[in-house]
Amino acid sequence: MCALLALAVLPLRSQPHFDGGMMIHTGYLSATLPAQAYAASGMPFGIGGTMRFHVGKVVRIGGEGFISTLNLMGNGSYVRIGWGGVVAEARWQLGRWHPFAGATIGGGTAATLLVFDGEAEDWTAEPNTVFHSEGFMIADPHLGLEYALTERIMLTSRLSWLLPFREVDVPLGPRVFVGFVFRH
């Protein structure tokens, strides 16, 4: 951590060549799942990161990956979605503000566990439980805004919507990300 802070205060001698960082996210997801036509909806929580190489002053290309969990029913049921891929973005600079737009193309997996009846404390098999896992290809278009805290540390935020290439039984919706990006 000290090394990252030391890098952050050193002056940049030229344009940054790459950046990377971590973000947390939430949003609102919803879908009707096939198991008992269960209406899954709510606010997920997740974390992930990105690493991008700068190509000129505007284009950034790299990779990113995230995991998002939507807890359901208050009994340990959930939908957990992990996705990642290649990211390409265009970024502009307006003083300390850096608006950007881009998309990630890649893949993901969703794991769903629904416990319709049962007790969490009794250590017995629950007969009315469903587990489902499926993989899919995705596009994740996003719009964002970064604020330069220093020449090397950016506060970043973005809005995205995961778009599978085929119909999947996964709650989808907008996600809002907030985090830090370190430039070098």
Salt bridges, closest charged atoms under 4 A:
ASP19 OD1 - ARG52 NE 2.84
ASP19 OD2 - HIS54 NE2 2.93
ASP19 OD2 - ARG60 NH1 3.21
GLU64 OE2 - ARG158 NH2 2.90
GLU89 OE1 - ARG52 NH1 2.97
GLU89 OE1 - ARG60 NH2 2.76
GLU89 OE2 - HIS142 NE2 2.74
GLU134 OE2 - HIS132 NE2 3.19
GLU134 OE1 - ARG166 NH1 3.47
ASP140 OD2 - ARG158 NH2 3.75
GLU146 OE2 - ARG52 NH2 3.26
GLU146 OE1 - ARG60 NH1 3.20
